Amino acid sequence: MNENINIEYLIGESNRCLNCKNARCKNSCPISTDIPNIINLFKNKAYEEAGELIFKNNPMSIVCSLICPFERQCMGNCIRGIKSTPVDFPAIENFLINHFLENKIFEILPESSHKKVAIIGAGPSGLSAGIILKTKGYDVTIFDENECMGGMLRYGIPDFRLSKKYIDLLEDKISELGIKFIGNSFFDKEKLLELKSSNEFDAILIAIGAWLPKKLEIEGHQQPHIFYGIDFLKNKTNLGTNKKIIVIGAGNVAMDVARTAKKQGNNVTVAYRKPLSQAPATKHEISETINDGVEFITEISPIKFENNGILFKNTAENTEVFLECDAVIVAISQYSLFDPNDMEGFFWAGDIVTGPQTVVQATLSGKKTAKEIHNYLSC
Ligand code: SF4
């Protein structure tokens, strides 16, 4: 979404909304944002009320309104989209949530329940759960291995797709709410079990995401010119310029990686084993990647890494093709440090439970687990 959209455009979009009774936009929103109602509030200039409604339902809406896969959710299902263009609800949502967060002063809430909750992981699921539990009166502390809050939002999504000023704003509001944050704090299994047996907290939620890159263990995979997508983004690896880079994979992380490498001044090709129509990345992200000048070669699957390129099998024709490159970035998926099935007595939320998902799915998971924790602590 264009962040510099003006109010006339938003009014125009809100006037195009048919205020459907059985709204397809709302039904296709993973977190069931009450879109027709919010559009009505916007039309009546009830910005504060609309912003509050959005934030309560989706504490990560400042991010979701920018990077949700809209084409598969609200906009892709809007009745207006059948004959013309769908209503641009994300732009309206982004305006309202910005307005709300920039103007709202959260008071430090009294800890009415006197119960303490620890949240390990300050990504979208952990932060959402923390906000919800804090507003219910719990004493919430969020720990994260990174210095600042945000998890994947801050360290895994490049700035050109998500400006960090939104994460900073969210961080300010979370502090205003009185949620404690302890950064640079890494928990392995042993440390988690210690925290649990210390009984310092009445409930512990693990929401550490999925940061370990899935490896492609074919011949030659241990060479130094082979990088992994999520590490590349997190470490802000600089590959230099004018290099030939091949990115393997076609999800949104692969698109972020390819665009980042391209913006560094390299010649970038995405290699994908299926037709592009089957790529997990959204059409929007693929077209942005193409617009940036990244090339795509589809229906090829890597069989061997050489020091100057990759040998692929053409999956359609069963032939072999060798592509030269200086570096490879594998971006085929991620997994998590722990398996929730191996550890009892903790609550879990986000990518650690579901595998890598969208921000809105992680938020929904954090919301559901916050409800479970509340039920557990209030019996
Ligand atoms: S489906 Fe489209 S027209 Fe109908 S309520 Fe949703 S945004 Fe408005």
Boltz pocket constraint, residues with backbone or C-beta under 6 A from the ligand:
constraints:
  - pocket:
      binder: B
      contacts: [[A, 16], [A, 17], [A, 18], [A, 19], [A, 20], [A, 23], [A, 24], [A, 25], [A, 26], [A, 35], [A, 36], [A, 74], [A, 77], [A, 78], [A, 79], [A, 80], [A, 87], [A, 89]]
      max_distance: 6.0
